[in-house]
């Protein structure tokens, strides 16, 4: 499981990415996050996209919970304040969420 931030030419994304080689384990992690969905959304103060078992850029099966900022480019300096704000507030909220939620995942390895 990874907390990821990505900024490219056309958009930025922050996500919780489950990339376990066993798709059943990905689903187990996803189900655990579903049980904590209200808590996660309360910390984030917004709704994120939930995607079970999709194909990643490298062809691997991944599961992710994410939020995307469209029409922002890391290559455009004018977009940097918006990108920083986008990542900062969500990263802080994810940290608050994870501080309590991490204990729910300890036995899933």
C-alpha positions as CSV (number, residue, x, y, z in Angstrom):
1,X,0.0,0.0,0.0
2,X,1.3,3.4,-1.0
3,X,0.3,7.0,-0.5
4,X,1.2,8.6,-3.8
5,X,1.3,12.1,-5.3
6,X,1.8,12.6,-9.0
7,X,1.9,15.7,-11.1
8,X,2.3,15.7,-14.9
9,X,1.6,17.8,-18.0
10,X,-2.2,17.7,-17.7
11,X,-3.2,16.9,-14.2
12,X,-2.2,16.0,-10.6
13,X,-3.4,13.1,-8.5
14,X,-3.1,12.1,-4.9
15,X,-4.0,8.5,-4.0
16,X,-3.9,5.6,-1.7
17,X,-2.7,2.8,-4.0
18,X,-2.9,-0.9,-3.2
19,X,-0.5,-2.8,-5.5
20,X,-0.2,-6.1,-3.8
21,X,0.7,-8.9,-6.2
22,X,-2.3,-10.9,-5.0
23,X,-5.5,-9.3,-6.3
24,X,-7.4,-10.9,-3.4
25,X,-5.2,-9.0,-1.0
26,X,-5.9,-5.8,-2.9
27,X,-9.6,-6.5,-2.4
28,X,-9.1,-7.2,1.3
29,X,-7.3,-3.8,1.8
30,X,-10.0,-2.1,-0.3
31,X,-12.8,-3.6,1.9
32,X,-11.0,-2.4,5.0
33,X,-10.9,1.1,3.6
34,X,-14.6,0.8,2.7
35,X,-15.2,0.2,6.4
36,X,-13.3,3.4,7.2
37,X,-14.8,5.4,4.3
38,X,-16.8,7.8,6.6
39,X,-13.8,8.5,8.7
40,X,-11.6,9.1,5.6
41,X,-14.1,11.4,4.0
42,X,-14.6,13.3,7.3
43,X,-10.8,14.0,7.4
44,X,-10.6,14.8,3.8
45,X,-13.8,16.9,3.8
46,X,-14.6,15.6,0.3
47,X,-15.4,12.5,-1.7
48,X,-12.7,10.7,-3.5
49,X,-12.9,8.2,-6.4
50,X,-12.8,4.5,-5.4
51,X,-11.4,2.1,-8.0
52,X,-11.2,-1.7,-7.4
53,X,-8.7,-3.6,-9.6
54,X,-7.9,-1.4,-12.5
55,X,-4.9,-1.6,-14.8
56,X,-1.9,0.6,-14.0
57,X,0.4,2.3,-16.4
58,X,2.7,-0.7,-16.3
59,X,-0.1,-3.2,-16.9
60,X,-0.2,-4.4,-13.3
61,X,-3.5,-4.7,-11.5
62,X,-3.9,-2.0,-8.9
63,X,-6.6,-0.7,-6.6
64,X,-6.8,2.9,-5.6
65,X,-8.7,5.6,-3.8
66,X,-7.8,9.0,-5.4
67,X,-8.5,12.6,-6.1
68,X,-7.5,14.3,-9.3
69,X,-6.9,17.9,-10.1
70,X,-7.5,18.4,-13.9
71,X,-6.0,21.1,-16.1
72,X,-2.9,21.7,-14.0
73,X,0.6,21.2,-15.2
74,X,3.7,20.8,-13.1
75,X,5.6,22.3,-16.1
76,X,3.6,25.6,-15.8
77,X,4.9,27.8,-13.0
78,X,1.5,29.6,-12.8
79,X,-0.1,26.3,-11.7
80,X,2.4,25.6,-8.9
81,X,0.4,27.5,-6.1
82,X,-2.7,25.5,-7.0
83,X,-0.7,22.2,-7.1
84,X,0.9,22.9,-3.8
85,X,-2.4,23.7,-2.2
86,X,-4.0,20.6,-3.7
87,X,-1.4,18.3,-2.4
88,X,-0.7,20.0,1.0
89,X,-4.3,20.0,2.4
90,X,-4.9,16.5,1.3
91,X,-1.6,15.1,2.5
92,X,-2.2,16.7,6.0
93,X,-5.7,15.2,6.0
94,X,-4.4,11.7,5.0
95,X,-1.8,11.9,7.8
96,X,-4.6,12.7,10.3
97,X,-6.6,9.8,9.0
98,X,-3.7,7.3,8.9
99,X,-2.7,8.1,12.5
100,X,-5.8,6.3,13.7
101,X,-6.6,4.0,10.8
102,X,-3.2,2.3,10.5
103,X,-4.1,-0.1,13.3
104,X,-6.9,-1.6,11.2
105,X,-4.4,-2.8,8.7
106,X,-1.7,-4.3,10.9
107,X,-3.0,-7.9,10.5
108,X,-3.5,-7.8,6.8
109,X,0.0,-8.5,5.6
